[in-house]
Amino acid sequence: MLDSRAQKILTDLLTLPTAPFAEHHVLGYVEAFLRERRGLRWTRDDAGNVLIHFKRGRKTVRRPACITAHLDHPGFVADRMIGPRRVRAFWRGWVPPELFVGAKMRFFQNDRWIRGKVASIRTAVKAGRKRVDTAVIDVTTPVAPGSIGMWDFPDPKIRGGRIYARGCDDLAGAAAILTCLDRLTRSRAPGEAYFLLTRAEEVGFIGTIAACRLGTIPKRCVVVNVETSSQLPNARQGDGPILRVGDKTSLFDPGVAAWLGAVAGRITKRDGAFKFQRKLMDGGTCEASAFCQFGYEAAGVCVALGNYHNVDRENNVLAPEYIHLEDWANLVRWFEALAAADHPFVPGNPELAAWIADLEATYADLLAASVDAPA
C-alpha cells in the first residue's frame, strides 16, 4: 500500500490551491522539493513549465520516457472587489454553469481560506462551448486581486482505500511524478527519464502547446502523459492504473502504448499484486493528443477519477474528487519501471512482430499448399 513518504507528497499537493495560469503555490512546492534532492537537473521554460531530468549510470538511454502531468485544476481567480464583501472573479476550466449560483467556495489568501458563495455568473462561448467566464461572489472578508478560489471542500481525507480532495485532477498525477523522483533519487539503480510539469491544461493544455512550440522536451524522448481520467463503466477504480490508448479526440501512438504495456507486464510477472488496465478513456481530451499533433510519439496513463471536475453526476451536485490509493501507488511503480534502464523503448511493437513471425512460419506451408485445393 502507501508508505508514509508517498502519502505525505500526495497529501501535500492535494492541499494546495491552484487554478489555470495561477499555479504558483504548487510550483513553489515543486521547486522546494527538487532543491532538496540531489541528482536531478531541472529548469523552467519560457512558459513556466518545469522540465526535470533524472540520470544515473554511465549509459545514456537512447529513447528515454518523458512523463508529463499538469499542475492546475478548474478554479477561480479574484479580479477585484465590487462591494465591501463582494468580489468579481474569473472562472477558468469546465464545470456545468447550472451548478455555480448558490455554490459555496473559498479563496486562499495569506495562508488561510476565506469562504464565499457564488451570487451570479456571466457565460461566454469559448472554444465552441458555453462556459462560465466570470462570477460575482459574496465573501466573508475582502479578497485581494489574484487570489485563487476553489470549491469549499475540506483538505484531503483518506477513507475506504480512497483519497478525497478539492482537486485530484491533475495534482495526483504530479504527486505520482514527485514520488517517483523521490524514490529514484534514493535508489542506486541506473536509469534515465525526463519529467514535465505543465501549466494551464484545464483551458486547453496551453502550457503543453507552449512546451511543444518551445521544444522543451528533447526530441529523443517518448512522451507518457499522466492524468486522472473520469471513471467509466469498464474502467473502474481498484482495478489498477490504466494504459490509456486514446482519448475523446485521438488514438495515441501504438508503439508507445505497446511499450507501456510490456513494462507493466514485466512488473506483473514479478509481483502478482500489481495490476493494470488497458482502455480507451474517451471522457475528455488530454495532453497526449496535443503531443501527438506536434509530432511526438506519445501515449497516456491514468487512474480512474471519481467526481470528475468536482461534479457528482449521479446527483448533479458539486463534490470532492477522489481516486483509489492502490491504483495511484501502482502508477508510481509503473513510472519507476519506465525510468529503469533494463527495458528500453523500441519503436513499433516487438512482441507483436515476433508473434506474427511465428504465425507466419507455422502456417506458411499450409497456406501455400491450400491455394488450389478443391472447395
Order of alpha helices (4+ residues) and beta strands (2+ residues): alpha-alpha-beta-beta-beta-beta-beta-beta-beta-beta-beta-beta-beta-alpha-beta-alpha-beta-beta-alpha-beta-alpha-beta-beta-beta-beta-alpha-alpha
